Amino acid sequence: MADLKYYTALIAAKTATTLIKILGKSKATSAPGMLAMKISKDFIHQAAKNNREKIITVTGTNGKTTTTGLLAHIVKTSGKRIIHNTEGANMLTGVATALVQKTKFFQASDYLIFESDEAYLQKLYDFINADYLLVTNLFRDQLDRYGELDITYRKIKEAIDKNDKLTVFINADDPTLENIASKNKKIYFGVNSVEFAYELKDSLAPAENTSCPLCSVPLEYEKRFYAHIGHYVCKCGYKRTQPEYSCDVKVYDSYSELTIHFGGKEASFTVNMPGLYNVYNALGAISAALEIGIDEQTIQKALSSYSSVFGRAEMTTVCGKKTLIQLIKNPVGASEVIRQIQGFEKSKLVVILNDDYADGRDVSWIWDADFEVLQSYGQKIIVSGTRANDAALRLKYAGVNTELITVVDDIETAVSKAAEMTADDETLLILPTYTALLKMQTFLSEMK
């Protein structure tokens, strides 16, 4: 009976996917999975049985989609057949949809590689026994949905505690993660040193937790890369764990060069994405790939051919203008994206702020983001979205010349106007929140 329900759900959901795409109603990232799980409550578990080798999951506040996308592309490049929730739909319905769309009758997959929303990881582990979990970082995000940081930490820890055979990759530079997997095998990745190829102001992104979890004394930092990410130590003896995979990095305006040290060896990689935050995403993905036995040549081949997920440090063209689209959704992530703008000498900027449910209704986080970096930007800035006026007010109080700020409520009009303002030798920089990004998907293909 279980198999009958599973196959009925699979066929019905595959049919629904086709109809949704024909009708052009959406990209079908969640609805097919919702239908499959309604027909067969155990659909994810049943579908996962059709996998031969490993299940890898990725969670954390920032970088989930990019890290998962990079790792999936590396594994696929190595010749493995994978199933991966490519569009960043990371709740149960998104995972189920990926299984619906990528499962083939009478052909097994080799790897399941899933990004998971932090709050849904425990529910996902009700259906699958993952072999690996990679935790990127922990920052405040959508306080109206998640609550404070300790709640997110507890949700992830409870998920990990379900499976003592789970191997956990941990960002060694995030002190909030040190004790998140007390009973599991842990593999750490972290950055040794950072050099920027352009002048960069210090990050003013808010640190989430800089108190020692053992004695509550404020942590000291030998190196701080941004927010609370860095080489931390406490007088009581609590300190950063030396990572198995560490790297020295040089960050350029649109790419980075990483030299990774592991197991007494050294390997160099070029990552074609901007920003130090993407260095951590790439380092996590590369570390996991090396750990499961993929060689350095295959990894670099995959990095060279990787195309960013829409809106995650994606380079594209809008009205013939070179364009970089980078999602912003919380204070630290936005601060690092804004800080990286300093690497573009010639550019125009669009900031799009929405407050729909998927963005988080509370947009007060923009007051903690380091928009002060834009005081010296000196170029026209268009703000748009349902909370465009809030964004404009934040820029004003950040010290941006108000004569450079233009409010355009309609997102499509704002992007079109910004593209017209952008010279041929400039880069159009677009910083949207999540639902604004989804809105952009509906019209950008017509604005190439």
VENMO-V885256 format. One record per helix or strand of 3 or more residues. SS is the DSSP state (2 for helix, 1 for strand). FROM is the first residue (numbers start at 0). TO is the last residue. If there is no record, write none. Layout:
SS,FROM,TO
SS,FROM,TO
//
This chain:
2,1,22
2,30,38
2,42,47
1,50,58
2,63,76
1,81,83
2,91,101
1,108,114
2,117,123
1,131,134
2,142,145
2,148,159
1,166,170
2,174,176
1,184,195
1,219,225
1,228,232
1,244,250
1,255,261
1,264,270
2,275,290
2,295,304
1,311,317
1,320,325
2,330,342
1,346,351
2,363,366
2,370,375
1,380,383
2,387,396
2,401,403
1,404,406
2,410,420
1,426,431
2,433,440
2,443,446
//
